[in-house]
């Protein structure tokens, strides 16, 4: 079994726009065990582009500037950032201590992963997963459909 399911091995790279990118990078390193890979800042210290490694994935981070907006400027996030990690429970505990808001506690999900949903202080929604079980797509759909039919489908609310 692979730590990251093959269908997610080559994923899109999110570019997170925030108000206060330097503080966001500090938070991501503390809360999510991230590693700042590099940053490029203008003479006033605004981060034009930075990259942070989290759980083997890379996210780009920058101070929001047109045409991009920080989640708070538009009333919330429109996306969730999914990252596979070795131990979702340990990450969740560390992130909450660092100031992340727990939206959905660590839960074993029908699609074979243990998952937690967190909000960072900058308005982005994070879904961290630890892969527990290799399943075919057909089995995932069967299980999901079965849960929807029984009303036991975890929604995160």
Protein Blocks (a to p, Z undefined) as FASTA:
>chain_A
ZZbdfklmmccddddddehjllmmmmmmmmnopacfbdcddfkopafbdcddeehiacdd
dddddfbdcfklnopafbdcddddfblmlmmmmmmmnopacfbdcdddfkopacdddddf
kopacdddddfbdcdfklmmmmmmmmmmnopacehZZ
